[in-house]
Amino acid sequence: MPPTTNRPPASRAAADHPTYIVTVRRGLDPAHIAQAYGITPVHVFRTAMNGFAAPLSPEQVEALRATVLVESVEEDGEGSSLGAAG
């Protein structure tokens, strides 16, 4: 796990930041990774994917994208289960 001293500082309250979906490498506990980076997830995923959703500061996004423990960091958005109209 990354040392807690490498945690990026929060520049604003978490609620002021956009929510991101973070995919963590299989075999790692996503809640533990979030905690190691000072993040409080709003959701933790362990079945269909291994990761968490949380509001992240720009510094936290950068730190998570830089670690080998994380596979991807994507801003959450609206999705649809409907296919393209044909």
Biopython code that builds the backbone (N, CA, C, O; Angstrom):
import numpy as np
from Bio.PDB.StructureBuilder import StructureBuilder

atoms = [
    (1, "MET", "N", (0.820, -1.177, 0.000)),
    (1, "MET", "CA", (0.000, 0.000, 0.000)),
    (1, "MET", "C", (0.867, 1.244, 0.000)),
    (1, "MET", "O", (1.966, 1.228, 0.554)),
    (2, "PRO", "N", (0.393, 2.326, -0.613)),
    (2, "PRO", "CA", (1.160, 3.555, -0.607)),
    (2, "PRO", "C", (1.168, 4.157, 0.790)),
    (2, "PRO", "O", (0.178, 4.052, 1.514)),
    (3, "PRO", "N", (2.263, 4.783, 1.176)),
    (3, "PRO", "CA", (2.301, 5.406, 2.492)),
    (3, "PRO", "C", (1.292, 6.548, 2.571)),
    (3, "PRO", "O", (1.038, 7.231, 1.579)),
    (4, "THR", "N", (0.725, 6.749, 3.744)),
    (4, "THR", "CA", (-0.268, 7.800, 3.895)),
    (4, "THR", "C", (0.332, 9.190, 3.753)),
    (4, "THR", "O", (-0.405, 10.153, 3.545)),
    (5, "THR", "N", (1.655, 9.320, 3.861)),
    (5, "THR", "CA", (2.294, 10.625, 3.694)),
    (5, "THR", "C", (2.265, 11.088, 2.253)),
    (5, "THR", "O", (2.496, 12.269, 1.993)),
    (6, "ASN", "N", (1.986, 10.196, 1.298)),
    (6, "ASN", "CA", (1.899, 10.573, -0.108)),
    (6, "ASN", "C", (0.496, 11.015, -0.488)),
    (6, "ASN", "O", (0.223, 11.282, -1.659)),
    (7, "ARG", "N", (-0.382, 11.092, 0.478)),
    (7, "ARG", "CA", (-1.759, 11.488, 0.232)),
    (7, "ARG", "C", (-1.809, 12.927, -0.261)),
    (7, "ARG", "O", (-1.225, 13.810, 0.367)),
    (8, "PRO", "N", (-2.496, 13.179, -1.373)),
    (8, "PRO", "CA", (-2.619, 14.561, -1.831)),
    (8, "PRO", "C", (-3.554, 15.342, -0.918)),
    (8, "PRO", "O", (-4.539, 14.792, -0.424)),
    (9, "PRO", "N", (-3.257, 16.623, -0.688)),
    (9, "PRO", "CA", (-4.143, 17.408, 0.166)),
    (9, "PRO", "C", (-5.463, 17.695, -0.540)),
    (9, "PRO", "O", (-5.498, 17.859, -1.760)),
    (10, "ALA", "N", (-6.525, 17.753, 0.214)),
    (10, "ALA", "CA", (-7.827, 18.127, -0.356)),
    (10, "ALA", "C", (-7.870, 19.644, -0.442)),
    (10, "ALA", "O", (-7.667, 20.328, 0.561)),
    (11, "SER", "N", (-8.130, 20.174, -1.629)),
    (11, "SER", "CA", (-8.137, 21.623, -1.796)),
    (11, "SER", "C", (-9.496, 22.222, -1.472)),
    (11, "SER", "O", (-9.578, 23.398, -1.117)),
    (12, "ARG", "N", (-10.546, 21.452, -1.585)),
    (12, "ARG", "CA", (-11.911, 21.882, -1.268)),
    (12, "ARG", "C", (-12.630, 20.717, -0.617)),
    (12, "ARG", "O", (-12.122, 19.596, -0.618)),
    (13, "ALA", "N", (-13.789, 20.965, -0.069)),
    (13, "ALA", "CA", (-14.586, 19.881, 0.503)),
    (13, "ALA", "C", (-14.909, 18.864, -0.581)),
    (13, "ALA", "O", (-15.128, 19.230, -1.735)),
    (14, "ALA", "N", (-14.940, 17.599, -0.215)),
    (14, "ALA", "CA", (-15.171, 16.521, -1.184)),
    (14, "ALA", "C", (-16.449, 16.715, -1.988)),
    (14, "ALA", "O", (-16.485, 16.382, -3.172)),
    (15, "ALA", "N", (-17.490, 17.241, -1.371)),
    (15, "ALA", "CA", (-18.769, 17.414, -2.066)),
    (15, "ALA", "C", (-18.663, 18.406, -3.226)),
    (15, "ALA", "O", (-19.505, 18.397, -4.124)),
    (16, "ASP", "N", (-17.643, 19.254, -3.213)),
    (16, "ASP", "CA", (-17.444, 20.236, -4.281)),
    (16, "ASP", "C", (-16.792, 19.639, -5.522)),
    (16, "ASP", "O", (-16.714, 20.301, -6.557)),
    (17, "HIS", "N", (-16.325, 18.404, -5.431)),
    (17, "HIS", "CA", (-15.608, 17.767, -6.530)),
    (17, "HIS", "C", (-16.515, 16.826, -7.307)),
    (17, "HIS", "O", (-17.466, 16.282, -6.746)),
    (18, "PRO", "N", (-16.231, 16.627, -8.596)),
    (18, "PRO", "CA", (-17.013, 15.648, -9.354)),
    (18, "PRO", "C", (-16.750, 14.227, -8.845)),
    (18, "PRO", "O", (-15.701, 13.945, -8.266)),
    (19, "THR", "N", (-17.714, 13.351, -9.069)),
    (19, "THR", "CA", (-17.562, 11.952, -8.676)),
    (19, "THR", "C", (-16.859, 11.185, -9.789)),
    (19, "THR", "O", (-17.155, 11.374, -10.969)),
    (20, "TYR", "N", (-15.937, 10.330, -9.406)),
    (20, "TYR", "CA", (-15.177, 9.493, -10.328)),
    (20, "TYR", "C", (-15.413, 8.029, -9.996)),
    (20, "TYR", "O", (-15.703, 7.674, -8.853)),
    (21, "ILE", "N", (-15.285, 7.186, -11.011)),
    (21, "ILE", "CA", (-15.294, 5.733, -10.840)),
    (21, "ILE", "C", (-13.846, 5.284, -10.951)),
    (21, "ILE", "O", (-13.187, 5.518, -11.964)),
    (22, "VAL", "N", (-13.358, 4.641, -9.903)),
    (22, "VAL", "CA", (-11.970, 4.193, -9.840)),
    (22, "VAL", "C", (-11.962, 2.673, -9.880)),
    (22, "VAL", "O", (-12.584, 2.027, -9.036)),
    (23, "THR", "N", (-11.265, 2.099, -10.848)),
    (23, "THR", "CA", (-11.128, 0.646, -10.953)),
    (23, "THR", "C", (-9.777, 0.255, -10.372)),
    (23, "THR", "O", (-8.728, 0.726, -10.811)),
    (24, "VAL", "N", (-9.832, -0.618, -9.375)),
    (24, "VAL", "CA", (-8.643, -1.074, -8.658)),
    (24, "VAL", "C", (-8.260, -2.455, -9.178)),
    (24, "VAL", "O", (-9.130, -3.230, -9.576)),
    (25, "ARG", "N", (-6.980, -2.765, -9.178)),
    (25, "ARG", "CA", (-6.520, -4.082, -9.645)),
    (25, "ARG", "C", (-7.187, -5.201, -8.849)),
    (25, "ARG", "O", (-7.388, -5.086, -7.640)),
    (26, "ARG", "N", (-7.529, -6.291, -9.551)),
    (26, "ARG", "CA", (-8.127, -7.473, -8.914)),
    (26, "ARG", "C", (-7.190, -7.961, -7.813)),
    (26, "ARG", "O", (-5.967, -7.891, -7.937)),
    (27, "GLY", "N", (-7.783, -8.451, -6.748)),
    (27, "GLY", "CA", (-7.003, -8.963, -5.632)),
    (27, "GLY", "C", (-6.725, -7.917, -4.565)),
    (27, "GLY", "O", (-6.262, -8.251, -3.474)),
    (28, "LEU", "N", (-7.003, -6.648, -4.869)),
    (28, "LEU", "CA", (-6.825, -5.582, -3.888)),
    (28, "LEU", "C", (-8.184, -5.142, -3.382)),
    (28, "LEU", "O", (-9.167, -5.189, -4.122)),
    (29, "ASP", "N", (-8.253, -4.720, -2.143)),
    (29, "ASP", "CA", (-9.499, -4.253, -1.549)),
    (29, "ASP", "C", (-9.709, -2.786, -1.918)),
    (29, "ASP", "O", (-8.937, -1.929, -1.488)),
    (30, "PRO", "N", (-10.743, -2.482, -2.710)),
    (30, "PRO", "CA", (-10.949, -1.103, -3.132)),
    (30, "PRO", "C", (-11.184, -0.141, -1.967)),
    (30, "PRO", "O", (-10.761, 1.014, -2.030)),
    (31, "ALA", "N", (-11.849, -0.597, -0.910)),
    (31, "ALA", "CA", (-12.072, 0.270, 0.249)),
    (31, "ALA", "C", (-10.747, 0.625, 0.921)),
    (31, "ALA", "O", (-10.564, 1.747, 1.394)),
    (32, "HIS", "N", (-9.832, -0.331, 0.959)),
    (32, "HIS", "CA", (-8.521, -0.088, 1.569)),
    (32, "HIS", "C", (-7.701, 0.899, 0.727)),
    (32, "HIS", "O", (-7.019, 1.766, 1.274)),
    (33, "ILE", "N", (-7.770, 0.766, -0.590)),
    (33, "ILE", "CA", (-7.065, 1.697, -1.474)),
    (33, "ILE", "C", (-7.624, 3.107, -1.283)),
    (33, "ILE", "O", (-6.860, 4.066, -1.172)),
    (34, "ALA", "N", (-8.949, 3.237, -1.243)),
    (34, "ALA", "CA", (-9.563, 4.551, -1.024)),
    (34, "ALA", "C", (-9.084, 5.145, 0.295)),
    (34, "ALA", "O", (-8.703, 6.314, 0.350)),
    (35, "GLN", "N", (-9.102, 4.350, 1.347)),
    (35, "GLN", "CA", (-8.678, 4.822, 2.664)),
    (35, "GLN", "C", (-7.218, 5.263, 2.643)),
    (35, "GLN", "O", (-6.868, 6.271, 3.257)),
    (36, "ALA", "N", (-6.366, 4.521, 1.947)),
    (36, "ALA", "CA", (-4.941, 4.857, 1.883)),
    (36, "ALA", "C", (-4.698, 6.214, 1.224)),
    (36, "ALA", "O", (-3.686, 6.865, 1.481)),
    (37, "TYR", "N", (-5.634, 6.631, 0.371)),
    (37, "TYR", "CA", (-5.515, 7.927, -0.304)),
    (37, "TYR", "C", (-6.397, 8.999, 0.325)),
    (37, "TYR", "O", (-6.567, 10.074, -0.250)),
    (38, "GLY", "N", (-6.958, 8.718, 1.497)),
    (38, "GLY", "CA", (-7.764, 9.697, 2.201)),
    (38, "GLY", "C", (-9.103, 9.967, 1.555)),
    (38, "GLY", "O", (-9.639, 11.070, 1.661)),
    (39, "ILE", "N", (-9.648, 8.958, 0.880)),
    (39, "ILE", "CA", (-10.900, 9.099, 0.131)),
    (39, "ILE", "C", (-12.010, 8.342, 0.847)),
    (39, "ILE", "O", (-11.806, 7.230, 1.334)),
    (40, "THR", "N", (-13.186, 8.957, 0.905)),
    (40, "THR", "CA", (-14.370, 8.298, 1.454)),
    (40, "THR", "C", (-15.291, 7.946, 0.288)),
    (40, "THR", "O", (-15.953, 8.828, -0.259)),
    (41, "PRO", "N", (-15.342, 6.674, -0.099)),
    (41, "PRO", "CA", (-16.186, 6.284, -1.235)),
    (41, "PRO", "C", (-17.671, 6.447, -0.938)),
    (41, "PRO", "O", (-18.110, 6.296, 0.202)),
    (42, "VAL", "N", (-18.435, 6.757, -1.979)),
    (42, "VAL", "CA", (-19.886, 6.745, -1.853)),
    (42, "VAL", "C", (-20.425, 5.359, -2.210)),
    (42, "VAL", "O", (-21.521, 4.992, -1.787)),
    (43, "HIS", "N", (-19.662, 4.591, -2.984)),
    (43, "HIS", "CA", (-19.978, 3.198, -3.320)),
    (43, "HIS", "C", (-18.669, 2.424, -3.457)),
    (43, "HIS", "O", (-17.674, 2.956, -3.950)),
    (44, "VAL", "N", (-18.679, 1.167, -3.019)),
    (44, "VAL", "CA", (-17.551, 0.254, -3.230)),
    (44, "VAL", "C", (-18.090, -0.916, -4.039)),
    (44, "VAL", "O", (-19.119, -1.495, -3.691)),
    (45, "PHE", "N", (-17.391, -1.265, -5.125)),
    (45, "PHE", "CA", (-17.815, -2.336, -6.024)),
    (45, "PHE", "C", (-16.848, -3.509, -5.891)),
    (45, "PHE", "O", (-15.631, -3.324, -5.895)),
    (46, "ARG", "N", (-17.401, -4.721, -5.774)),
    (46, "ARG", "CA", (-16.533, -5.901, -5.647)),
    (46, "ARG", "C", (-16.979, -7.063, -6.531)),
    (46, "ARG", "O", (-16.317, -8.101, -6.545)),
    (47, "THR", "N", (-18.085, -6.921, -7.271)),
    (47, "THR", "CA", (-18.595, -8.040, -8.051)),
    (47, "THR", "C", (-18.344, -7.836, -9.538)),
    (47, "THR", "O", (-17.443, -8.459, -10.100)),
    (48, "ALA", "N", (-19.111, -6.991, -10.174)),
    (48, "ALA", "CA", (-18.955, -6.762, -11.619)),
    (48, "ALA", "C", (-17.636, -6.066, -11.933)),
    (48, "ALA", "O", (-17.054, -6.263, -13.000)),
    (49, "MET", "N", (-17.177, -5.258, -10.997)),
    (49, "MET", "CA", (-15.879, -4.593, -11.136)),
    (49, "MET", "C", (-15.291, -4.466, -9.740)),
    (49, "MET", "O", (-15.993, -4.641, -8.744)),
    (50, "ASN", "N", (-14.026, -4.167, -9.673)),
    (50, "ASN", "CA", (-13.337, -3.996, -8.396)),
    (50, "ASN", "C", (-12.918, -2.541, -8.296)),
    (50, "ASN", "O", (-11.933, -2.127, -8.907)),
    (51, "GLY", "N", (-13.672, -1.763, -7.521)),
    (51, "GLY", "CA", (-13.340, -0.355, -7.433)),
    (51, "GLY", "C", (-14.281, 0.396, -6.532)),
    (51, "GLY", "O", (-14.964, -0.185, -5.688)),
    (52, "PHE", "N", (-14.307, 1.715, -6.724)),
    (52, "PHE", "CA", (-15.158, 2.553, -5.900)),
    (52, "PHE", "C", (-15.534, 3.814, -6.659)),
    (52, "PHE", "O", (-14.905, 4.180, -7.652)),
    (53, "ALA", "N", (-16.587, 4.472, -6.160)),
    (53, "ALA", "CA", (-17.006, 5.771, -6.676)),
    (53, "ALA", "C", (-16.859, 6.765, -5.542)),
    (53, "ALA", "O", (-17.229, 6.482, -4.403)),
    (54, "ALA", "N", (-16.310, 7.943, -5.863)),
    (54, "ALA", "CA", (-16.119, 8.963, -4.833)),
    (54, "ALA", "C", (-15.879, 10.317, -5.476)),
    (54, "ALA", "O", (-15.342, 10.400, -6.581)),
    (55, "PRO", "N", (-16.279, 11.385, -4.782)),
    (55, "PRO", "CA", (-15.872, 12.713, -5.229)),
    (55, "PRO", "C", (-14.362, 12.845, -5.015)),
    (55, "PRO", "O", (-13.861, 12.551, -3.930)),
    (56, "LEU", "N", (-13.641, 13.284, -6.039)),
    (56, "LEU", "CA", (-12.185, 13.377, -5.959)),
    (56, "LEU", "C", (-11.703, 14.764, -6.346)),
    (56, "LEU", "O", (-12.219, 15.377, -7.281)),
    (57, "SER", "N", (-10.710, 15.250, -5.620)),
    (57, "SER", "CA", (-10.061, 16.501, -5.982)),
    (57, "SER", "C", (-9.154, 16.240, -7.183)),
    (57, "SER", "O", (-8.816, 15.088, -7.451)),
    (58, "PRO", "N", (-8.756, 17.278, -7.908)),
    (58, "PRO", "CA", (-7.820, 17.081, -9.013)),
    (58, "PRO", "C", (-6.517, 16.412, -8.558)),
    (58, "PRO", "O", (-5.934, 15.622, -9.301)),
    (59, "GLU", "N", (-6.064, 16.726, -7.350)),
    (59, "GLU", "CA", (-4.830, 16.118, -6.827)),
    (59, "GLU", "C", (-5.018, 14.625, -6.573)),
    (59, "GLU", "O", (-4.110, 13.833, -6.826)),
    (60, "GLN", "N", (-6.193, 14.239, -6.074)),
    (60, "GLN", "CA", (-6.461, 12.818, -5.842)),
    (60, "GLN", "C", (-6.560, 12.062, -7.153)),
    (60, "GLN", "O", (-6.062, 10.941, -7.256)),
    (61, "VAL", "N", (-7.193, 12.654, -8.154)),
    (61, "VAL", "CA", (-7.283, 12.025, -9.481)),
    (61, "VAL", "C", (-5.881, 11.773, -10.020)),
    (61, "VAL", "O", (-5.586, 10.681, -10.505)),
    (62, "GLU", "N", (-5.027, 12.768, -9.936)),
    (62, "GLU", "CA", (-3.656, 12.642, -10.434)),
    (62, "GLU", "C", (-2.889, 11.548, -9.694)),
    (62, "GLU", "O", (-2.193, 10.743, -10.313)),
    (63, "ALA", "N", (-3.021, 11.523, -8.362)),
    (63, "ALA", "CA", (-2.316, 10.517, -7.563)),
    (63, "ALA", "C", (-2.802, 9.109, -7.884)),
    (63, "ALA", "O", (-1.992, 8.189, -7.995)),
    (64, "LEU", "N", (-4.114, 8.928, -8.035)),
    (64, "LEU", "CA", (-4.650, 7.603, -8.351)),
    (64, "LEU", "C", (-4.234, 7.150, -9.748)),
    (64, "LEU", "O", (-3.932, 5.974, -9.951)),
    (65, "ARG", "N", (-4.217, 8.061, -10.703)),
    (65, "ARG", "CA", (-3.809, 7.704, -12.062)),
    (65, "ARG", "C", (-2.327, 7.348, -12.131)),
    (65, "ARG", "O", (-1.898, 6.648, -13.048)),
    (66, "ALA", "N", (-1.549, 7.823, -11.170)),
    (66, "ALA", "CA", (-0.101, 7.589, -11.177)),
    (66, "ALA", "C", (0.308, 6.281, -10.501)),
    (66, "ALA", "O", (1.458, 5.862, -10.634)),
    (67, "THR", "N", (-0.600, 5.629, -9.784)),
    (67, "THR", "CA", (-0.227, 4.414, -9.068)),
    (67, "THR", "C", (-0.540, 3.158, -9.875)),
    (67, "THR", "O", (-1.511, 3.120, -10.631)),
    (68, "VAL", "N", (0.279, 2.149, -9.708)),
    (68, "VAL", "CA", (0.055, 0.864, -10.387)),
    (68, "VAL", "C", (-1.075, 0.069, -9.734)),
    (68, "VAL", "O", (-1.503, -0.950, -10.276)),
    (69, "LEU", "N", (-1.561, 0.519, -8.580)),
    (69, "LEU", "CA", (-2.639, -0.175, -7.873)),
    (69, "LEU", "C", (-3.990, 0.059, -8.526)),
    (69, "LEU", "O", (-4.944, -0.678, -8.277)),
    (70, "VAL", "N", (-4.070, 1.094, -9.367)),
    (70, "VAL", "CA", (-5.328, 1.501, -9.982)),
    (70, "VAL", "C", (-5.249, 1.303, -11.487)),
    (70, "VAL", "O", (-4.267, 1.690, -12.120)),
    (71, "GLU", "N", (-6.289, 0.697, -12.063)),
    (71, "GLU", "CA", (-6.332, 0.465, -13.510)),
    (71, "GLU", "C", (-6.900, 1.647, -14.274)),
    (71, "GLU", "O", (-6.439, 1.954, -15.373)),
    (72, "SER", "N", (-7.910, 2.324, -13.698)),
    (72, "SER", "CA", (-8.493, 3.472, -14.394)),
    (72, "SER", "C", (-9.190, 4.400, -13.417)),
    (72, "SER", "O", (-9.636, 3.990, -12.345)),
    (73, "VAL", "N", (-9.272, 5.675, -13.821)),
    (73, "VAL", "CA", (-9.986, 6.705, -13.073)),
    (73, "VAL", "C", (-10.778, 7.494, -14.105)),
    (73, "VAL", "O", (-10.202, 8.201, -14.932)),
    (74, "GLU", "N", (-12.111, 7.371, -14.054)),
    (74, "GLU", "CA", (-12.973, 8.020, -15.047)),
    (74, "GLU", "C", (-14.041, 8.831, -14.352)),
    (74, "GLU", "O", (-14.641, 8.376, -13.378)),
    (75, "GLU", "N", (-14.284, 10.041, -14.853)),
    (75, "GLU", "CA", (-15.349, 10.849, -14.274)),
    (75, "GLU", "C", (-16.684, 10.156, -14.517)),
    (75, "GLU", "O", (-16.965, 9.685, -15.618)),
    (76, "ASP", "N", (-17.501, 10.104, -13.464)),
    (76, "ASP", "CA", (-18.817, 9.473, -13.550)),
    (76, "ASP", "C", (-19.715, 10.328, -14.428)),
    (76, "ASP", "O", (-19.630, 11.556, -14.415)),
    (77, "GLY", "N", (-20.563, 9.675, -15.178)),
    (77, "GLY", "CA", (-21.496, 10.384, -16.039)),
    (77, "GLY", "C", (-22.782, 9.595, -16.161)),
    (77, "GLY", "O", (-22.904, 8.490, -15.634)),
    (78, "GLU", "N", (-23.710, 10.159, -16.843)),
    (78, "GLU", "CA", (-24.949, 9.440, -17.047)),
    (78, "GLU", "C", (-24.764, 8.405, -18.136)),
    (78, "GLU", "O", (-24.115, 8.663, -19.150)),
    (79, "GLY", "N", (-25.328, 7.251, -17.925)),
    (79, "GLY", "CA", (-25.238, 6.184, -18.908)),
    (79, "GLY", "C", (-26.624, 5.770, -19.342)),
    (79, "GLY", "O", (-27.631, 6.204, -18.783)),
    (80, "SER", "N", (-26.651, 4.925, -20.347)),
    (80, "SER", "CA", (-27.915, 4.426, -20.853)),
    (80, "SER", "C", (-27.761, 2.969, -21.234)),
    (80, "SER", "O", (-26.725, 2.561, -21.758)),
    (81, "SER", "N", (-28.777, 2.198, -20.974)),
    (81, "SER", "CA", (-28.740, 0.797, -21.379)),
    (81, "SER", "C", (-29.423, 0.609, -22.723)),
    (81, "SER", "O", (-29.559, -0.519, -23.197)),
    (82, "LEU", "N", (-29.850, 1.689, -23.333)),
    (82, "LEU", "CA", (-30.523, 1.631, -24.624)),
    (82, "LEU", "C", (-29.500, 1.683, -25.756)),
    (82, "LEU", "O", (-28.557, 2.473, -25.709)),
    (83, "GLY", "N", (-29.679, 0.873, -26.733)),
    (83, "GLY", "CA", (-28.799, 0.893, -27.899)),
    (83, "GLY", "C", (-29.133, 2.054, -28.818)),
    (83, "GLY", "O", (-30.121, 2.762, -28.618)),
    (84, "ALA", "N", (-28.304, 2.235, -29.816)),
    (84, "ALA", "CA", (-28.548, 3.298, -30.785)),
    (84, "ALA", "C", (-29.794, 2.960, -31.608)),
    (84, "ALA", "O", (-30.019, 1.809, -31.980)),
    (85, "ALA", "N", (-30.573, 3.965, -31.874)),
    (85, "ALA", "CA", (-31.786, 3.762, -32.689)),
    (85, "ALA", "C", (-31.386, 3.445, -34.113)),
    (85, "ALA", "O", (-30.451, 4.040, -34.647)),
    (86, "GLY", "N", (-32.072, 2.534, -34.714)),
    (86, "GLY", "CA", (-31.664, 2.138, -36.053)),
    (86, "GLY", "C", (-32.721, 2.207, -36.998)),
    (86, "GLY", "O", (-32.520, 1.900, -38.173)),
]
sb = StructureBuilder()
sb.init_structure("model")
sb.init_model(0)
sb.init_chain("A")
sb.init_seg("    ")
for serial, (resi, resn, name, xyz) in enumerate(atoms, 1):
    if name == "N":
        sb.init_residue(resn, " ", resi, " ")
    sb.init_atom(name, np.array(xyz, "f"), 0.0, 1.0, " ", f" {name:<3s}", serial, name[0])
structure = sb.get_structure()
